[in-house]
């Protein structure tokens, strides 16, 4: 496990941080729930990898459904990667099924290893998103975040995280991880992270809204 990583798991911290990244806890819950529901639709006559494939397809679709409600977001396929991005904030999201999400001691690993395009995009996350000059252009073009979802024995976990290094198709280092759904059943997900608006205090520690 890499050191120096920022981990958010307190519910108010999670909601505050996600708000700066253009995504909400409700959207992450919806993505996780729909993806795992699709996984459950696989039956014994399906190919062995059907559950993961169905979860990935629905995860990507729901990610785009949810963020696409805001016209600032647009579907993108850089180097055949399936993402959605915001040209204003230069934030981009991809979806991945992983072995275990939301474990501090464990770097979540994709169920299906990532390719060269993913590695290039993740390595690009090591660059600052913007120069210090407020009038400057983005350094790293887009900052690629992942919605990472896992399911074990009916319990679902989901996080929004910023990987900065990959080797052999696996994540080896993260800069930030935001734990959104932790070991919840599908019935419990709707009850998670319900906080009133007066509990949320926005502390914009980074600026991501420059053009």
N, C-alpha and C positions, 0 to 999 in steps of 0.2 A: 504493500500500500504506500503510495507516494505521500510525502510530508508536505506541509505548507498549503494544503488544500482547504478551501472554505466549504464548510458543510452547514446547510440550513435545514433544521427539522422542527423547530418551534413553529406552531401554526401561524402566528402573526408574522414572524420573520419570513416564512415561506410565502405568504400572501403578499407581503411588501416587496419581496425580491422579484417574484414573478411579475408583478405589476410593472416593474421597470423593464421587463423583457418582453412585454406585449402579449402575455399569456396569463390565464387565470387558473386557480386551483380547480374550479368547476370544469374547465375545459380539459385539464389533465385527467380528472376523474372520469370524464366522459370518454376520452380516448382509451384509457385503460379498460374501462368496463366493456366498451364495444369490442375492443380487440380480443379480450379474453372470452367474451360471449361467442365471438366468431370461432375461436379456438375450440370451444366446447361443441361446436357443430360438426367437427370431424368425427367420423365413425370408423369402425374396424375395416370396412371395405375401401376407405380412402387410402391413398399412399401414406407411408409411415410419417412423412414430414408434413402432412396436410394441415395438422393443427397449427403448427408454426407459420405455415404459409398463409392460412386464412387469417390468423391474428395479425400478421404483417400487413396484408392487403387492407384489412379493416382499420388497422392503426393508422396507416398513411392516409386513407380516405377520411377518417374522422378528424385527424390533425388538420387536414385541409378544409374540411367542413366547418370546423370550429373557428379557426383563424380567418378563414375566408369570409366570415360574416362581416369582417372589417375590410373595406375596399383597399386599404393600404397594403394588404398582403396579396401575393401572386404565386401561382404554382411555378416551380422551377425544376429543371432536370439537368443540372450541371454534370457533364461527363456521365450521363445516364443515372445519376443519383436522383432519387425521388424526394423532393423537398418542397417547402413553402418558405418564401422570403419576403422581407419588408424593405423595399428600396429606400425608404426614408430613414430607418434606424440601422439598416445594414445587418439586421439579425435574421438568421435562417434556422429553420428547424427540420430535422429528420426524425424518423421513428425507428426503433429497433427493439426486438424481443431480446431479453438478456437472461442469463442464468439466475442471478440474484440481484435485485435492486434494493436500495435503501439499507445497505449494510456498511457501516463506517469502515470496518476492517477489510472490506473486499471491493476490488475494482470490478464492477459489473462487466460481464463478457457477453458479446453477441452470440446468440444461438447459431446463426450462420455468419461465418467470418466475412469481414468487410474486404473490399477490393482496393485497388490503387487509388481510385478517385476519392474514396472515403479517407484514406491515409493522407492524401495531399490536402484535403479540406481540413482535417483534424490538425495536421502539422501547421497549417496556416493560422490556427487559433493561438499559437504561441506569440503572434504579432499583436501589438496594440491595435484596437479597432480604429482609433483616431490619433493623429498627431497632437501634440500639445497645443499647437496653434489652432484656435477655434475656427479659423476659416479654411483649414486644410481639408484635404480629401481623405477618405478612409485608407488606411495602410494595407489592411488585409482583405479588402473588398467586402466579404461577408463573414460574420462570426457564426460558425455552425454549432448550434446546440442540439442535443438529442433528447427526445422523450423516450425514456427507457422503462420497459414494462416486463415484469416477471410474474409467473404464477406457479405455485407449488401446493399441491393437495388442496386446491380450492381457495387458497389465500393469495391475494394480489398485492403487488407493490409497484410503485411507479415513482420515478424521479425525473427531473429536468436537469441536465448536466452538460458541462463544457469540457470535453476531452481535449487534451493537447498533444497526445502521442499515441501512436499505434504501432504494433509490431506483429507480423504474421496474422493480420486480420483481426487482432484483439486490442482492446484499449489497455494502455500501460500507464497512462498518467492523466489526471484530471486537474483542472484549475478550480472548478467549483461544482458542487453537487447540491441540489435542492430536493429534499425528500418530501414528496407530496402525498402518497398513499403508502402506508406501511402495514403490510401483513393483514390486509382486510379481506373479508369475504365480499362477494358481489352485493349482498344485502346490506352490508355495513358501509359501503363506499359512500352512499348518499348522505350518511350521517357525519362524515368526516369533515373537519375543518370548517364548521359552521360558525363564523364569527360575525358579529355585527359591525357595521361600517365604522363605528366610533372606536373600535379596537384597533383599527388599521392606521398606522402612522407612516407616511411615505418619507423615506430618507434617501434621497437620490444621491448616493455616494459616487455614482459614475454617470456620465452623460452619454446617452446612446441615441439621441434624437437629432443629431446634426446631419446635414446633407453633404 
